[in-house]
Amino acid sequence: MQLAARGYATAMQNPHHQDSRPDLQPFIDQARQDLADLVRLESVSAQGRMLAETAHHVGELLQAEGFTVQSYPGEVAPILVAEAGEGPRTLLIYNHYDVQPETPLELWDSPPFEATERDGRLYGRGISDDKGEFISRLAAVRALKAQHGGTLPLKIKWLLEGEEEIGSPSLSPFVHAHAEELGADGCWWEFGSIDPQGRPVIYAGLKGIICLELRAKVSDSDLHSSLGAVVDNPLYKLSKAIASLRDETGKVTIDGFYDDVRAPSAADLDAVQRIPDESKAVQQAYGIKGFLQEVSGAGYYQRLVFEPCLNVNGFHGGYGEAGSKTVLPAEGFAKIDFRLVPDQTPERVLELLKAHLAHHNLADIEVIELESHEHPARSDVAHPFVQLALKVAAEVHGKEAVLHPSSAGSGPMHPFIEAIGLPVIAAGIGNHASRVHAPNENIVIAHFEKGIEFGLKLMDELARL
C-alpha cells in the first residue's frame, strides 16, 4: 500500500480538524496501571523467564480492545499478530515484550520489577524498552476509539515478539513468510526518544550487527610461565588480532570492509546537518572521557548514522585475582561486535574477517558466531509517512522534530523494509538517560503522556489521508 500524495498534501495543508479530542487523563491513568502490571512480569528472554505468561497477558490487553490475536511459536517465545479496525489506511506497529536481565541488582535504587515513581520518572526493568512504548500506544488506541464513537477509523496490525533482546532469531523468517498479510501504509517501530530540550527524536533506520567470539588455544592446560620462551601465548595472539582490526581513529582496517557501504542520499545528509548537537549531554550523562578524534556536531552524527564500527565487548583469560600467578594460560577469548550500515551484510563481514586473520597468520584463532545477526535497514526519509510522523511529533511537542536517518543501534527492522516494502519510523518515549539495559531503567512520566497524545494524533491523521 502507498500513501496517496494528494491526500498527504491535503492533510499537511489542513493540520487541524474540527472534532474535539477526548480528555486523555482517564487513558493515562489506566495506562499507568497497565504498565505497572506488565513490568511485574519478569520476561527475561536471555533466561527464558515468564515469556509465555507475558505473551498471554499482552494478548489479553489487545483482545480487550477488540483486536483479534494470533499466537505463533518462536524459537524462544511466542510471536503475536493482532488486528483491529477498518478503513482505507493501515498502520503496522512493532513492539517486543521481552526485557534484558536485571542484574546487577545491587545497583538498582528500587526493585527492578516494580514500577516505582521518583522525581517525575518511573523506574523498572523494561519500563522504557519496551513495555512503556507498547502501553502508551495501546492507550492511544483507546483514546482514538473514544474519539470515533468506539470504532477505529483505520486498520491497525500489531506484531509483538519476545525475542528482541536476544537478537530476534524467529522474526525475520516469520516476516518473510507473512509479508503479504503484514502489508500496511507504514510501520511504527518500537522505540524513539525525547531529547534534553524536549524535542521529539525520530529514527528512520537501524544499523545491522554481527556478534562474534574470537578464541585462541595453545595447550590442553595452563602452563608454567617459564614456557613462554618456547610456547606462544593465547592472550598475545588475541591482542594482536584485535589490534589489527581497527586504527586509533576507529576506522576498521579489514580489507574490503567498506566496499559495500551505501553512500547517504542528499536527504540523509541534509537530515544529519539539521540534528542539534547533543554530544555534550550524552558525554555528561554517561561520564564519557572523550570522543574519537574529538568529534562533535554534524561529524558526531555522521559517524553514528552512516559509518560502521567495531567494538570489543570483553577480553577474558588467564589469572585475574589478587597478587601474581606465573602462568601461561591455555586459552583465552574475546567477544566483539560489528555495527553495520546499508548495504553491508553479516555474512560478508564474517568472510572478510576470517580472510583478514589468515592474512595476519592468525588463521588458528577460532571465530564463533553468537546469537542472531541483524542486517542494516534505512527508510527513505523523504517518504510521506516519515514526513507525516515528523509533522505530528512537532505539533504534539510544540518543537521541531529531530530526524535521524538511522539509529546507531541495531534491531530487526530489515525484513519490514525489504520483505514487506514499508517505510518505518521509530518514535517514542525514551530519554537520553533512560538507562535501558542498565540498572535504574526509567521513563519521564511527562514523555509517557506525550507519547499517548502522539499516538492518538498520528493514527487519526493517517486515517484521514
Stockholm file with secondary structure:
# STOCKHOLM 1.0

chainA/1-465         MQLAARGYATAMQNPHHQDSRPDLQPFIDQARQDLADLVRLESVSAQGRMLAETAHHVGELLQAEGFTVQSYPGEVAPILVAEAGEGPRTLLIYNHYDVQPETPLELWDSPPFEATERDGRLYGRGISDDKGEFISRLAAVRALKAQHGGTLPLKIKWLLEGEEEIGSPSLSPFVHAHAEELGADGCWWEFGSIDPQGRPVIYAGLKGIICLELRAKVSDSDLHSSLGAVVDNPLYKLSKAIASLRDETGKVTIDGFYDDVRAPSAADLDAVQRIPDESKAVQQAYGIKGFLQEVSGAGYYQRLVFEPCLNVNGFHGGYGEAGSKTVLPAEGFAKIDFRLVPDQTPERVLELLKAHLAHHNLADIEVIELESHEHPARSDVAHPFVQLALKVAAEVHGKEAVLHPSSAGSGPMHPFIEAIGLPVIAAGIGNHASRVHAPNENIVIAHFEKGIEFGLKLMDELARL
#=GR chainA/1-465 SS CCCCHHHHHHHHHCCCCSSCCCCSHHHHHHHHHHHHHHHTSCCBGGGTCSHHHHHHHHHHHHHHTTCEEEEECCSSSCEEEEEECCSSCEEEEEEECCBCCCCCGGGCSSCTTSCEEETTEEECTTTTTTHHHHHHHHHHHHHHHHHTTTSCSSEEEEEEESCGGGTCTTHHHHHHHTTTTTCCSEEECSCCEECTTSCEEEECEEBEEEEEEEEEECCSSCEEGGGGGTSCCHHHHHHHHHHTTBCTTSCBCSTTTTTTCCCCCHHHHHHHHTSCCCHHHHHHHHTCCCCGGGCCHHHHHHHHHHCCEEEEEEEEESCCSSSCCCEECSEEEEEEEEEECTTCCHHHHHHHHHHHHHHTTCTTSEEEEEEEEECCEECCTTSHHHHHHHHHHHHHHTSCCEEESSCSSBCTTHHHHHTSCCCEEBCCSEETTCCTTSTTCEEEHHHHHHHHHHHHHHHHHHHHC
#=GC SS_cons         CCCCHHHHHHHHHCCCCSSCCCCSHHHHHHHHHHHHHHHTSCCBGGGTCSHHHHHHHHHHHHHHTTCEEEEECCSSSCEEEEEECCSSCEEEEEEECCBCCCCCGGGCSSCTTSCEEETTEEECTTTTTTHHHHHHHHHHHHHHHHHTTTSCSSEEEEEEESCGGGTCTTHHHHHHHTTTTTCCSEEECSCCEECTTSCEEEECEEBEEEEEEEEEECCSSCEEGGGGGTSCCHHHHHHHHHHTTBCTTSCBCSTTTTTTCCCCCHHHHHHHHTSCCCHHHHHHHHTCCCCGGGCCHHHHHHHHHHCCEEEEEEEEESCCSSSCCCEECSEEEEEEEEEECTTCCHHHHHHHHHHHHHHTTCTTSEEEEEEEEECCEECCTTSHHHHHHHHHHHHHHTSCCEEESSCSSBCTTHHHHHTSCCCEEBCCSEETTCCTTSTTCEEEHHHHHHHHHHHHHHHHHHHHC
//
